[in-house]
Amino acid sequence: MAVVPKTKDTRQKKRINRKYTIDCAAAGGKIVDVAAFEKYLHDMIKVDGKAGNLGTSVTVSRDKNKVFVVSTVAFQKRYLKYLTKKFLKKKMVRDFLRVIATSKNAYELRFFGAADPTEL
């Protein structure tokens, strides 16, 4: 019985590009400071078990009332919801705002009890 040597896996790993959006427009600019939220995400997102270690694999940016998170590594959308809720709790507005998924790659901050975002 001969021992068969293992062959190296020559397939390339598939590169993951995901872009997530968190829309803070419905919450209003006076309640949530989007710049502070962007900095919070930049400081708190963990890559390889270390917070703030984004490197080139994760980028956090903003455009007026939206925060964009672009990731080239495995990154769960649920983790963004967790960090968003944690930020809202820290700023003591968690009782008034909730985080709602509006699409596959987007969240939105809305007031509790607001059925239609245009009624605000």
PDB file as gemmi writes it, atoms N, CA and C in Angstrom:
CRYST1    1.000    1.000    1.000  90.00  90.00  90.00 P 1                      
ATOM      1  N   MET A   1       0.839  -1.171   0.000  1.00  0.00           N  
ATOM      2  CA  MET A   1       0.000   0.000   0.000  1.00  0.00           C  
ATOM      3  C   MET A   1       0.888   1.239   0.000  1.00  0.00           C  
ATOM      4  N   ALA A   2       0.777   2.052  -1.039  1.00  0.00           N  
ATOM      5  CA  ALA A   2       1.625   3.216  -1.209  1.00  0.00           C  
ATOM      6  C   ALA A   2       0.929   4.454  -0.630  1.00  0.00           C  
ATOM      7  N   VAL A   3       1.727   5.338  -0.109  1.00  0.00           N  
ATOM      8  CA  VAL A   3       1.205   6.596   0.431  1.00  0.00           C  
ATOM      9  C   VAL A   3       1.145   7.608  -0.705  1.00  0.00           C  
ATOM     10  N   VAL A   4      -0.016   8.182  -0.887  1.00  0.00           N  
ATOM     11  CA  VAL A   4      -0.218   9.148  -1.956  1.00  0.00           C  
ATOM     12  C   VAL A   4       0.020  10.547  -1.393  1.00  0.00           C  
ATOM     13  N   PRO A   5       0.951  11.311  -1.970  1.00  0.00           N  
ATOM     14  CA  PRO A   5       1.192  12.669  -1.457  1.00  0.00           C  
ATOM     15  C   PRO A   5       0.013  13.588  -1.778  1.00  0.00           C  
ATOM     16  N   LYS A   6      -0.233  14.489  -0.864  1.00  0.00           N  
ATOM     17  CA  LYS A   6      -1.316  15.453  -1.076  1.00  0.00           C  
ATOM     18  C   LYS A   6      -0.904  16.472  -2.124  1.00  0.00           C  
ATOM     19  N   THR A   7      -1.842  16.820  -2.962  1.00  0.00           N  
ATOM     20  CA  THR A   7      -1.568  17.840  -3.972  1.00  0.00           C  
ATOM     21  C   THR A   7      -1.996  19.199  -3.446  1.00  0.00           C  
ATOM     22  N   LYS A   8      -1.314  20.207  -3.888  1.00  0.00           N  
ATOM     23  CA  LYS A   8      -1.670  21.561  -3.478  1.00  0.00           C  
ATOM     24  C   LYS A   8      -2.904  22.017  -4.225  1.00  0.00           C  
ATOM     25  N   ASP A   9      -3.724  22.775  -3.536  1.00  0.00           N  
ATOM     26  CA  ASP A   9      -4.933  23.310  -4.146  1.00  0.00           C  
ATOM     27  C   ASP A   9      -4.537  24.551  -4.951  1.00  0.00           C  
ATOM     28  N   THR A  10      -4.662  24.466  -6.267  1.00  0.00           N  
ATOM     29  CA  THR A  10      -4.218  25.556  -7.131  1.00  0.00           C  
ATOM     30  C   THR A  10      -5.337  26.526  -7.476  1.00  0.00           C  
ATOM     31  N   ARG A  11      -6.535  26.272  -6.972  1.00  0.00           N  
ATOM     32  CA  ARG A  11      -7.640  27.188  -7.251  1.00  0.00           C  
ATOM     33  C   ARG A  11      -7.442  28.494  -6.482  1.00  0.00           C  
ATOM     34  N   GLN A  12      -7.811  29.576  -7.101  1.00  0.00           N  
ATOM     35  CA  GLN A  12      -7.729  30.872  -6.429  1.00  0.00           C  
ATOM     36  C   GLN A  12      -8.959  31.072  -5.569  1.00  0.00           C  
ATOM     37  N   LYS A  13      -8.764  31.728  -4.449  1.00  0.00           N  
ATOM     38  CA  LYS A  13      -9.901  32.041  -3.595  1.00  0.00           C  
ATOM     39  C   LYS A  13     -10.707  33.160  -4.240  1.00  0.00           C  
ATOM     40  N   LYS A  14     -11.998  33.027  -4.140  1.00  0.00           N  
ATOM     41  CA  LYS A  14     -12.878  34.025  -4.721  1.00  0.00           C  
ATOM     42  C   LYS A  14     -12.841  35.285  -3.860  1.00  0.00           C  
ATOM     43  N   ARG A  15     -12.639  36.398  -4.490  1.00  0.00           N  
ATOM     44  CA  ARG A  15     -12.557  37.669  -3.787  1.00  0.00           C  
ATOM     45  C   ARG A  15     -13.967  38.189  -3.532  1.00  0.00           C  
ATOM     46  N   ILE A  16     -14.232  38.542  -2.295  1.00  0.00           N  
ATOM     47  CA  ILE A  16     -15.556  39.002  -1.902  1.00  0.00           C  
ATOM     48  C   ILE A  16     -15.561  40.524  -1.882  1.00  0.00           C  
ATOM     49  N   ASN A  17     -16.491  41.126  -2.590  1.00  0.00           N  
ATOM     50  CA  ASN A  17     -16.674  42.569  -2.543  1.00  0.00           C  
ATOM     51  C   ASN A  17     -18.110  42.835  -2.131  1.00  0.00           C  
ATOM     52  N   ARG A  18     -18.274  43.387  -0.954  1.00  0.00           N  
ATOM     53  CA  ARG A  18     -19.607  43.694  -0.454  1.00  0.00           C  
ATOM     54  C   ARG A  18     -19.661  45.160  -0.054  1.00  0.00           C  
ATOM     55  N   LYS A  19     -20.767  45.804  -0.414  1.00  0.00           N  
ATOM     56  CA  LYS A  19     -20.954  47.208  -0.066  1.00  0.00           C  
ATOM     57  C   LYS A  19     -22.269  47.327   0.710  1.00  0.00           C  
ATOM     58  N   TYR A  20     -22.172  47.779   1.937  1.00  0.00           N  
ATOM     59  CA  TYR A  20     -23.340  47.956   2.797  1.00  0.00           C  
ATOM     60  C   TYR A  20     -23.590  49.442   3.002  1.00  0.00           C  
ATOM     61  N   THR A  21     -24.873  49.797   3.125  1.00  0.00           N  
ATOM     62  CA  THR A  21     -25.266  51.184   3.302  1.00  0.00           C  
ATOM     63  C   THR A  21     -26.131  51.304   4.541  1.00  0.00           C  
ATOM     64  N   ILE A  22     -25.860  52.314   5.351  1.00  0.00           N  
ATOM     65  CA  ILE A  22     -26.715  52.632   6.491  1.00  0.00           C  
ATOM     66  C   ILE A  22     -27.217  54.050   6.280  1.00  0.00           C  
ATOM     67  N   ASP A  23     -28.518  54.180   6.080  1.00  0.00           N  
ATOM     68  CA  ASP A  23     -29.137  55.469   5.777  1.00  0.00           C  
ATOM     69  C   ASP A  23     -29.660  56.097   7.067  1.00  0.00           C  
ATOM     70  N   CYS A  24     -29.117  57.251   7.429  1.00  0.00           N  
ATOM     71  CA  CYS A  24     -29.511  57.942   8.656  1.00  0.00           C  
ATOM     72  C   CYS A  24     -30.414  59.129   8.360  1.00  0.00           C  
ATOM     73  N   ALA A  25     -30.876  59.281   7.122  1.00  0.00           N  
ATOM     74  CA  ALA A  25     -31.665  60.445   6.723  1.00  0.00           C  
ATOM     75  C   ALA A  25     -33.025  60.481   7.398  1.00  0.00           C  
ATOM     76  N   ALA A  26     -33.675  59.329   7.545  1.00  0.00           N  
ATOM     77  CA  ALA A  26     -35.009  59.301   8.151  1.00  0.00           C  
ATOM     78  C   ALA A  26     -34.958  59.707   9.614  1.00  0.00           C  
ATOM     79  N   ALA A  27     -33.828  59.478  10.275  1.00  0.00           N  
ATOM     80  CA  ALA A  27     -33.688  59.844  11.675  1.00  0.00           C  
ATOM     81  C   ALA A  27     -33.441  61.340  11.844  1.00  0.00           C  
ATOM     82  N   GLY A  28     -33.089  62.006  10.788  1.00  0.00           N  
ATOM     83  CA  GLY A  28     -32.814  63.435  10.872  1.00  0.00           C  
ATOM     84  C   GLY A  28     -31.374  63.692  11.254  1.00  0.00           C  
ATOM     85  N   GLY A  29     -30.847  64.793  10.786  1.00  0.00           N  
ATOM     86  CA  GLY A  29     -29.457  65.124  11.054  1.00  0.00           C  
ATOM     87  C   GLY A  29     -29.206  65.611  12.460  1.00  0.00           C  
ATOM     88  N   LYS A  30     -30.245  66.017  13.171  1.00  0.00           N  
ATOM     89  CA  LYS A  30     -30.060  66.565  14.509  1.00  0.00           C  
ATOM     90  C   LYS A  30     -29.972  65.484  15.579  1.00  0.00           C  
ATOM     91  N   ILE A  31     -30.525  64.310  15.303  1.00  0.00           N  
ATOM     92  CA  ILE A  31     -30.534  63.249  16.307  1.00  0.00           C  
ATOM     93  C   ILE A  31     -29.262  62.409  16.235  1.00  0.00           C  
ATOM     94  N   VAL A  32     -28.881  62.019  15.030  1.00  0.00           N  
ATOM     95  CA  VAL A  32     -27.705  61.168  14.849  1.00  0.00           C  
ATOM     96  C   VAL A  32     -26.615  61.966  14.148  1.00  0.00           C  
ATOM     97  N   ASP A  33     -25.457  62.042  14.779  1.00  0.00           N  
ATOM     98  CA  ASP A  33     -24.301  62.694  14.168  1.00  0.00           C  
ATOM     99  C   ASP A  33     -23.618  61.674  13.258  1.00  0.00           C  
ATOM    100  N   VAL A  34     -23.764  61.858  11.953  1.00  0.00           N  
ATOM    101  CA  VAL A  34     -23.273  60.873  10.982  1.00  0.00           C  
ATOM    102  C   VAL A  34     -21.744  60.788  11.013  1.00  0.00           C  
ATOM    103  N   ALA A  35     -21.080  61.897  11.232  1.00  0.00           N  
ATOM    104  CA  ALA A  35     -19.617  61.881  11.298  1.00  0.00           C  
ATOM    105  C   ALA A  35     -19.134  61.070  12.499  1.00  0.00           C  
ATOM    106  N   ALA A  36     -19.805  61.232  13.639  1.00  0.00           N  
ATOM    107  CA  ALA A  36     -19.440  60.463  14.834  1.00  0.00           C  
ATOM    108  C   ALA A  36     -19.747  58.982  14.637  1.00  0.00           C  
ATOM    109  N   PHE A  37     -20.829  58.696  13.925  1.00  0.00           N  
ATOM    110  CA  PHE A  37     -21.200  57.306  13.644  1.00  0.00           C  
ATOM    111  C   PHE A  37     -20.155  56.646  12.733  1.00  0.00           C  
ATOM    112  N   GLU A  38     -19.694  57.394  11.736  1.00  0.00           N  
ATOM    113  CA  GLU A  38     -18.654  56.871  10.846  1.00  0.00           C  
ATOM    114  C   GLU A  38     -17.381  56.565  11.628  1.00  0.00           C  
ATOM    115  N   LYS A  39     -16.979  57.473  12.505  1.00  0.00           N  
ATOM    116  CA  LYS A  39     -15.778  57.263  13.311  1.00  0.00           C  
ATOM    117  C   LYS A  39     -15.959  56.072  14.250  1.00  0.00           C  
ATOM    118  N   TYR A  40     -17.156  55.945  14.825  1.00  0.00           N  
ATOM    119  CA  TYR A  40     -17.441  54.817  15.712  1.00  0.00           C  
ATOM    120  C   TYR A  40     -17.290  53.489  14.968  1.00  0.00           C  
ATOM    121  N   LEU A  41     -17.856  53.409  13.768  1.00  0.00           N  
ATOM    122  CA  LEU A  41     -17.732  52.180  12.982  1.00  0.00           C  
ATOM    123  C   LEU A  41     -16.270  51.907  12.643  1.00  0.00           C  
ATOM    124  N   HIS A  42     -15.548  52.945  12.269  1.00  0.00           N  
ATOM    125  CA  HIS A  42     -14.127  52.792  11.916  1.00  0.00           C  
ATOM    126  C   HIS A  42     -13.335  52.255  13.104  1.00  0.00           C  
ATOM    127  N   ASP A  43     -13.660  52.726  14.304  1.00  0.00           N  
ATOM    128  CA  ASP A  43     -12.921  52.310  15.495  1.00  0.00           C  
ATOM    129  C   ASP A  43     -13.354  50.947  16.024  1.00  0.00           C  
ATOM    130  N   MET A  44     -14.606  50.561  15.792  1.00  0.00           N  
ATOM    131  CA  MET A  44     -15.139  49.365  16.437  1.00  0.00           C  
ATOM    132  C   MET A  44     -15.197  48.116  15.558  1.00  0.00           C  
ATOM    133  N   ILE A  45     -15.153  48.254  14.241  1.00  0.00           N  
ATOM    134  CA  ILE A  45     -15.223  47.076  13.376  1.00  0.00           C  
ATOM    135  C   ILE A  45     -13.969  46.236  13.578  1.00  0.00           C  
ATOM    136  N   LYS A  46     -14.195  44.954  13.821  1.00  0.00           N  
ATOM    137  CA  LYS A  46     -13.077  44.039  14.046  1.00  0.00           C  
ATOM    138  C   LYS A  46     -12.718  43.304  12.758  1.00  0.00           C  
ATOM    139  N   VAL A  47     -11.428  43.276  12.461  1.00  0.00           N  
ATOM    140  CA  VAL A  47     -10.891  42.489  11.362  1.00  0.00           C  
ATOM    141  C   VAL A  47      -9.770  41.651  11.950  1.00  0.00           C  
ATOM    142  N   ASP A  48      -9.833  40.358  11.757  1.00  0.00           N  
ATOM    143  CA  ASP A  48      -8.865  39.410  12.331  1.00  0.00           C  
ATOM    144  C   ASP A  48      -8.797  39.503  13.848  1.00  0.00           C  
ATOM    145  N   GLY A  49      -9.944  39.765  14.485  1.00  0.00           N  
ATOM    146  CA  GLY A  49     -10.019  39.776  15.939  1.00  0.00           C  
ATOM    147  C   GLY A  49      -9.552  41.044  16.617  1.00  0.00           C  
ATOM    148  N   LYS A  50      -9.213  42.080  15.847  1.00  0.00           N  
ATOM    149  CA  LYS A  50      -8.741  43.326  16.439  1.00  0.00           C  
ATOM    150  C   LYS A  50      -9.609  44.487  15.970  1.00  0.00           C  
ATOM    151  N   ALA A  51     -10.092  45.287  16.912  1.00  0.00           N  
ATOM    152  CA  ALA A  51     -10.902  46.449  16.581  1.00  0.00           C  
ATOM    153  C   ALA A  51     -10.023  47.552  16.009  1.00  0.00           C  
ATOM    154  N   GLY A  52     -10.545  48.245  15.009  1.00  0.00           N  
ATOM    155  CA  GLY A  52      -9.805  49.348  14.397  1.00  0.00           C  
ATOM    156  C   GLY A  52      -8.718  48.905  13.441  1.00  0.00           C  
ATOM    157  N   ASN A  53      -8.614  47.615  13.184  1.00  0.00           N  
ATOM    158  CA  ASN A  53      -7.575  47.057  12.309  1.00  0.00           C  
ATOM    159  C   ASN A  53      -8.151  46.849  10.913  1.00  0.00           C  
ATOM    160  N   LEU A  54      -8.644  47.919  10.285  1.00  0.00           N  
ATOM    161  CA  LEU A  54      -9.337  47.774   9.014  1.00  0.00           C  
ATOM    162  C   LEU A  54      -8.391  47.516   7.854  1.00  0.00           C  
ATOM    163  N   GLY A  55      -7.276  48.196   7.835  1.00  0.00           N  
ATOM    164  CA  GLY A  55      -6.329  48.034   6.736  1.00  0.00           C  
ATOM    165  C   GLY A  55      -6.974  48.386   5.409  1.00  0.00           C  
ATOM    166  N   THR A  56      -6.715  47.583   4.402  1.00  0.00           N  
ATOM    167  CA  THR A  56      -7.316  47.816   3.093  1.00  0.00           C  
ATOM    168  C   THR A  56      -8.502  46.893   2.852  1.00  0.00           C  
ATOM    169  N   SER A  57      -8.795  46.029   3.807  1.00  0.00           N  
ATOM    170  CA  SER A  57      -9.863  45.052   3.600  1.00  0.00           C  
ATOM    171  C   SER A  57     -11.255  45.626   3.857  1.00  0.00           C  
ATOM    172  N   VAL A  58     -11.367  46.635   4.716  1.00  0.00           N  
ATOM    173  CA  VAL A  58     -12.661  47.263   5.012  1.00  0.00           C  
ATOM    174  C   VAL A  58     -12.480  48.773   4.959  1.00  0.00           C  
ATOM    175  N   THR A  59     -13.385  49.447   4.259  1.00  0.00           N  
ATOM    176  CA  THR A  59     -13.352  50.908   4.233  1.00  0.00           C  
ATOM    177  C   THR A  59     -14.701  51.438   4.693  1.00  0.00           C  
ATOM    178  N   VAL A  60     -14.658  52.502   5.479  1.00  0.00           N  
ATOM    179  CA  VAL A  60     -15.865  53.151   5.982  1.00  0.00           C  
ATOM    180  C   VAL A  60     -15.847  54.584   5.472  1.00  0.00           C  
ATOM    181  N   SER A  61     -16.938  55.002   4.812  1.00  0.00           N  
ATOM    182  CA  SER A  61     -17.020  56.365   4.296  1.00  0.00           C  
ATOM    183  C   SER A  61     -18.456  56.846   4.467  1.00  0.00           C  
ATOM    184  N   ARG A  62     -18.645  58.143   4.258  1.00  0.00           N  
ATOM    185  CA  ARG A  62     -20.001  58.694   4.383  1.00  0.00           C  
ATOM    186  C   ARG A  62     -20.259  59.708   3.297  1.00  0.00           C  
ATOM    187  N   ASP A  63     -21.551  59.927   3.047  1.00  0.00           N  
ATOM    188  CA  ASP A  63     -21.999  60.906   2.074  1.00  0.00           C  
ATOM    189  C   ASP A  63     -23.247  61.560   2.647  1.00  0.00           C  
ATOM    190  N   LYS A  64     -23.094  62.714   3.227  1.00  0.00           N  
ATOM    191  CA  LYS A  64     -24.176  63.455   3.857  1.00  0.00           C  
ATOM    192  C   LYS A  64     -24.854  62.629   4.953  1.00  0.00           C  
ATOM    193  N   ASN A  65     -25.945  61.932   4.658  1.00  0.00           N  
ATOM    194  CA  ASN A  65     -26.677  61.170   5.678  1.00  0.00           C  
ATOM    195  C   ASN A  65     -26.558  59.663   5.507  1.00  0.00           C  
ATOM    196  N   LYS A  66     -25.623  59.201   4.712  1.00  0.00           N  
ATOM    197  CA  LYS A  66     -25.432  57.769   4.507  1.00  0.00           C  
ATOM    198  C   LYS A  66     -24.007  57.375   4.873  1.00  0.00           C  
ATOM    199  N   VAL A  67     -23.895  56.191   5.455  1.00  0.00           N  
ATOM    200  CA  VAL A  67     -22.588  55.636   5.785  1.00  0.00           C  
ATOM    201  C   VAL A  67     -22.412  54.378   4.939  1.00  0.00           C  
ATOM    202  N   PHE A  68     -21.271  54.259   4.277  1.00  0.00           N  
ATOM    203  CA  PHE A  68     -20.986  53.129   3.411  1.00  0.00           C  
ATOM    204  C   PHE A  68     -19.851  52.305   4.005  1.00  0.00           C  
ATOM    205  N   VAL A  69     -20.041  50.996   4.020  1.00  0.00           N  
ATOM    206  CA  VAL A  69     -19.002  50.078   4.476  1.00  0.00           C  
ATOM    207  C   VAL A  69     -18.736  49.110   3.325  1.00  0.00           C  
ATOM    208  N   VAL A  70     -17.504  49.139   2.811  1.00  0.00           N  
ATOM    209  CA  VAL A  70     -17.109  48.265   1.710  1.00  0.00           C  
ATOM    210  C   VAL A  70     -16.087  47.282   2.261  1.00  0.00           C  
ATOM    211  N   SER A  71     -16.359  45.991   2.027  1.00  0.00           N  
ATOM    212  CA  SER A  71     -15.503  44.950   2.586  1.00  0.00           C  
ATOM    213  C   SER A  71     -15.042  43.997   1.489  1.00  0.00           C  
ATOM    214  N   THR A  72     -13.775  43.608   1.569  1.00  0.00           N  
ATOM    215  CA  THR A  72     -13.248  42.599   0.652  1.00  0.00           C  
ATOM    216  C   THR A  72     -12.999  41.290   1.374  1.00  0.00           C  
ATOM    217  N   VAL A  73     -13.325  41.220   2.656  1.00  0.00           N  
ATOM    218  CA  VAL A  73     -13.233  39.983   3.427  1.00  0.00           C  
ATOM    219  C   VAL A  73     -14.641  39.585   3.854  1.00  0.00           C  
ATOM    220  N   ALA A  74     -14.788  38.397   4.383  1.00  0.00           N  
ATOM    221  CA  ALA A  74     -16.097  37.939   4.851  1.00  0.00           C  
ATOM    222  C   ALA A  74     -16.588  38.876   5.954  1.00  0.00           C  
ATOM    223  N   PHE A  75     -17.754  39.434   5.754  1.00  0.00           N  
ATOM    224  CA  PHE A  75     -18.278  40.452   6.666  1.00  0.00           C  
ATOM    225  C   PHE A  75     -19.790  40.325   6.685  1.00  0.00           C  
ATOM    226  N   GLN A  76     -20.369  40.148   7.852  1.00  0.00           N  
ATOM    227  CA  GLN A  76     -21.807  39.949   7.945  1.00  0.00           C  
ATOM    228  C   GLN A  76     -22.544  41.269   8.100  1.00  0.00           C  
ATOM    229  N   LYS A  77     -23.664  41.353   7.434  1.00  0.00           N  
ATOM    230  CA  LYS A  77     -24.522  42.531   7.527  1.00  0.00           C  
ATOM    231  C   LYS A  77     -25.063  42.662   8.949  1.00  0.00           C  
ATOM    232  N   ARG A  78     -25.325  41.547   9.575  1.00  0.00           N  
ATOM    233  CA  ARG A  78     -25.857  41.531  10.944  1.00  0.00           C  
ATOM    234  C   ARG A  78     -24.899  42.212  11.918  1.00  0.00           C  
ATOM    235  N   TYR A  79     -23.603  42.117  11.682  1.00  0.00           N  
ATOM    236  CA  TYR A  79     -22.611  42.766  12.534  1.00  0.00           C  
ATOM    237  C   TYR A  79     -22.755  44.282  12.474  1.00  0.00           C  
ATOM    238  N   LEU A  80     -23.091  44.815  11.300  1.00  0.00           N  
ATOM    239  CA  LEU A  80     -23.329  46.253  11.175  1.00  0.00           C  
ATOM    240  C   LEU A  80     -24.557  46.678  11.978  1.00  0.00           C  
ATOM    241  N   LYS A  81     -25.591  45.852  11.956  1.00  0.00           N  
ATOM    242  CA  LYS A  81     -26.797  46.162  12.735  1.00  0.00           C  
ATOM    243  C   LYS A  81     -26.459  46.173  14.221  1.00  0.00           C  
ATOM    244  N   TYR A  82     -25.673  45.213  14.656  1.00  0.00           N  
ATOM    245  CA  TYR A  82     -25.250  45.143  16.049  1.00  0.00           C  
ATOM    246  C   TYR A  82     -24.486  46.401  16.453  1.00  0.00           C  
ATOM    247  N   LEU A  83     -23.528  46.810  15.635  1.00  0.00           N  
ATOM    248  CA  LEU A  83     -22.740  48.004  15.961  1.00  0.00           C  
ATOM    249  C   LEU A  83     -23.588  49.270  15.909  1.00  0.00           C  
ATOM    250  N   THR A  84     -24.545  49.326  14.985  1.00  0.00           N  
ATOM    251  CA  THR A  84     -25.431  50.492  14.888  1.00  0.00           C  
ATOM    252  C   THR A  84     -26.282  50.607  16.139  1.00  0.00           C  
ATOM    253  N   LYS A  85     -26.845  49.496  16.583  1.00  0.00           N  
ATOM    254  CA  LYS A  85     -27.669  49.512  17.791  1.00  0.00           C  
ATOM    255  C   LYS A  85     -26.836  49.875  19.015  1.00  0.00           C  
ATOM    256  N   LYS A  86     -25.607  49.417  19.043  1.00  0.00           N  
ATOM    257  CA  LYS A  86     -24.698  49.737  20.147  1.00  0.00           C  
ATOM    258  C   LYS A  86     -24.385  51.242  20.169  1.00  0.00           C  
ATOM    259  N   PHE A  87     -24.191  51.826  18.985  1.00  0.00           N  
ATOM    260  CA  PHE A  87     -23.937  53.259  18.886  1.00  0.00           C  
ATOM    261  C   PHE A  87     -25.154  54.056  19.357  1.00  0.00           C  
ATOM    262  N   LEU A  88     -26.345  53.648  18.924  1.00  0.00           N  
ATOM    263  CA  LEU A  88     -27.571  54.342  19.325  1.00  0.00           C  
ATOM    264  C   LEU A  88     -27.768  54.272  20.833  1.00  0.00           C  
ATOM    265  N   LYS A  89     -27.456  53.139  21.428  1.00  0.00           N  
ATOM    266  CA  LYS A  89     -27.572  52.985  22.877  1.00  0.00           C  
ATOM    267  C   LYS A  89     -26.583  53.901  23.590  1.00  0.00           C  
ATOM    268  N   LYS A  90     -25.379  54.016  23.049  1.00  0.00           N  
ATOM    269  CA  LYS A  90     -24.351  54.870  23.639  1.00  0.00           C  
ATOM    270  C   LYS A  90     -24.777  56.343  23.610  1.00  0.00           C  
ATOM    271  N   LYS A  91     -25.450  56.742  22.522  1.00  0.00           N  
ATOM    272  CA  LYS A  91     -25.911  58.125  22.380  1.00  0.00           C  
ATOM    273  C   LYS A  91     -27.290  58.346  23.015  1.00  0.00           C  
ATOM    274  N   MET A  92     -27.848  57.301  23.645  1.00  0.00           N  
ATOM    275  CA  MET A  92     -29.127  57.351  24.356  1.00  0.00           C  
ATOM    276  C   MET A  92     -30.311  57.726  23.459  1.00  0.00           C  
ATOM    277  N   VAL A  93     -30.311  57.249  22.231  1.00  0.00           N  
ATOM    278  CA  VAL A  93     -31.444  57.445  21.323  1.00  0.00           C  
ATOM    279  C   VAL A  93     -32.006  56.109  20.860  1.00  0.00           C  
ATOM    280  N   ARG A  94     -31.564  55.032  21.477  1.00  0.00           N  
ATOM    281  CA  ARG A  94     -32.024  53.691  21.095  1.00  0.00           C  
ATOM    282  C   ARG A  94     -33.519  53.524  21.357  1.00  0.00           C  
ATOM    283  N   ASP A  95     -34.064  54.250  22.321  1.00  0.00           N  
ATOM    284  CA  ASP A  95     -35.491  54.152  22.641  1.00  0.00           C  
ATOM    285  C   ASP A  95     -36.368  54.798  21.570  1.00  0.00           C  
ATOM    286  N   PHE A  96     -35.798  55.635  20.722  1.00  0.00           N  
ATOM    287  CA  PHE A  96     -36.584  56.361  19.723  1.00  0.00           C  
ATOM    288  C   PHE A  96     -36.367  55.857  18.297  1.00  0.00           C  
ATOM    289  N   LEU A  97     -35.214  55.253  18.051  1.00  0.00           N  
ATOM    290  CA  LEU A  97     -34.866  54.824  16.697  1.00  0.00           C  
ATOM    291  C   LEU A  97     -34.707  53.319  16.628  1.00  0.00           C  
ATOM    292  N   ARG A  98     -35.002  52.771  15.467  1.00  0.00           N  
ATOM    293  CA  ARG A  98     -34.761  51.360  15.229  1.00  0.00           C  
ATOM    294  C   ARG A  98     -34.054  51.185  13.896  1.00  0.00           C  
ATOM    295  N   VAL A  99     -33.399  50.048  13.744  1.00  0.00           N  
ATOM    296  CA  VAL A  99     -32.609  49.751  12.546  1.00  0.00           C  
ATOM    297  C   VAL A  99     -33.402  48.751  11.709  1.00  0.00           C  
ATOM    298  N   ILE A 100     -33.740  49.144  10.486  1.00  0.00           N  
ATOM    299  CA  ILE A 100     -34.566  48.322   9.606  1.00  0.00           C  
ATOM    300  C   ILE A 100     -33.807  48.022   8.317  1.00  0.00           C  
ATOM    301  N   ALA A 101     -33.879  46.775   7.884  1.00  0.00           N  
ATOM    302  CA  ALA A 101     -33.266  46.383   6.615  1.00  0.00           C  
ATOM    303  C   ALA A 101     -34.194  46.793   5.484  1.00  0.00           C  
ATOM    304  N   THR A 102     -33.709  47.630   4.582  1.00  0.00           N  
ATOM    305  CA  THR A 102     -34.521  48.086   3.455  1.00  0.00           C  
ATOM    306  C   THR A 102     -34.230  47.307   2.187  1.00  0.00           C  
ATOM    307  N   SER A 103     -33.060  46.690   2.112  1.00  0.00           N  
ATOM    308  CA  SER A 103     -32.713  45.838   0.967  1.00  0.00           C  
ATOM    309  C   SER A 103     -31.674  44.828   1.427  1.00  0.00           C  
ATOM    310  N   LYS A 104     -31.168  44.089   0.477  1.00  0.00           N  
ATOM    311  CA  LYS A 104     -30.199  43.046   0.800  1.00  0.00           C  
ATOM    312  C   LYS A 104     -28.911  43.614   1.393  1.00  0.00           C  
ATOM    313  N   ASN A 105     -28.546  44.809   0.993  1.00  0.00           N  
ATOM    314  CA  ASN A 105     -27.289  45.404   1.443  1.00  0.00           C  
ATOM    315  C   ASN A 105     -27.466  46.753   2.122  1.00  0.00           C  
ATOM    316  N   ALA A 106     -28.645  47.019   2.681  1.00  0.00           N  
ATOM    317  CA  ALA A 106     -28.865  48.348   3.263  1.00  0.00           C  
ATOM    318  C   ALA A 106     -29.706  48.289   4.532  1.00  0.00           C  
ATOM    319  N   TYR A 107     -29.370  49.186   5.443  1.00  0.00           N  
ATOM    320  CA  TYR A 107     -30.154  49.418   6.650  1.00  0.00           C  
ATOM    321  C   TYR A 107     -30.610  50.863   6.646  1.00  0.00           C  
ATOM    322  N   GLU A 108     -31.649  51.132   7.415  1.00  0.00           N  
ATOM    323  CA  GLU A 108     -32.160  52.490   7.551  1.00  0.00           C  
ATOM    324  C   GLU A 108     -32.560  52.712   8.997  1.00  0.00           C  
ATOM    325  N   LEU A 109     -32.297  53.904   9.506  1.00  0.00           N  
ATOM    326  CA  LEU A 109     -32.725  54.269  10.854  1.00  0.00           C  
ATOM    327  C   LEU A 109     -34.079  54.943  10.761  1.00  0.00           C  
ATOM    328  N   ARG A 110     -35.049  54.429  11.516  1.00  0.00           N  
ATOM    329  CA  ARG A 110     -36.395  54.995  11.514  1.00  0.00           C  
ATOM    330  C   ARG A 110     -36.887  55.176  12.929  1.00  0.00           C  
ATOM    331  N   PHE A 111     -37.824  56.076  13.084  1.00  0.00           N  
ATOM    332  CA  PHE A 111     -38.459  56.259  14.374  1.00  0.00           C  
ATOM    333  C   PHE A 111     -39.421  55.111  14.642  1.00  0.00           C  
ATOM    334  N   PHE A 112     -39.599  54.761  15.911  1.00  0.00           N  
ATOM    335  CA  PHE A 112     -40.589  53.753  16.267  1.00  0.00           C  
ATOM    336  C   PHE A 112     -41.974  54.280  15.944  1.00  0.00           C  
ATOM    337  N   GLY A 113     -42.822  53.446  15.371  1.00  0.00           N  
ATOM    338  CA  GLY A 113     -44.203  53.825  15.099  1.00  0.00           C  
ATOM    339  C   GLY A 113     -44.416  54.569  13.802  1.00  0.00           C  
ATOM    340  N   ALA A 114     -43.376  54.902  13.081  1.00  0.00           N  
ATOM    341  CA  ALA A 114     -43.526  55.601  11.799  1.00  0.00           C  
ATOM    342  C   ALA A 114     -43.714  54.550  10.707  1.00  0.00           C  
ATOM    343  N   ALA A 115     -44.929  54.449  10.183  1.00  0.00           N  
ATOM    344  CA  ALA A 115     -45.218  53.444   9.163  1.00  0.00           C  
ATOM    345  C   ALA A 115     -44.637  53.844   7.817  1.00  0.00           C  
ATOM    346  N   ASP A 116     -44.759  55.114   7.484  1.00  0.00           N  
ATOM    347  CA  ASP A 116     -44.285  55.602   6.191  1.00  0.00           C  
ATOM    348  C   ASP A 116     -43.164  56.609   6.434  1.00  0.00           C  
ATOM    349  N   PRO A 117     -41.993  56.429   5.832  1.00  0.00           N  
ATOM    350  CA  PRO A 117     -40.892  57.356   6.086  1.00  0.00           C  
ATOM    351  C   PRO A 117     -41.160  58.770   5.582  1.00  0.00           C  
ATOM    352  N   THR A 118     -42.159  58.955   4.703  1.00  0.00           N  
ATOM    353  CA  THR A 118     -42.445  60.291   4.205  1.00  0.00           C  
ATOM    354  C   THR A 118     -43.321  61.089   5.160  1.00  0.00           C  
ATOM    355  N   GLU A 119     -43.927  60.423   6.169  1.00  0.00           N  
ATOM    356  CA  GLU A 119     -44.770  61.179   7.083  1.00  0.00           C  
ATOM    357  C   GLU A 119     -43.976  62.002   8.075  1.00  0.00           C  
ATOM    358  N   LEU A 120     -42.691  61.762   8.191  1.00  0.00           N  
ATOM    359  CA  LEU A 120     -41.883  62.539   9.116  1.00  0.00           C  
ATOM    360  C   LEU A 120     -41.613  63.842   8.474  1.00  0.00           C  
TER     361      LEU A 120                                                      
END                                                                             
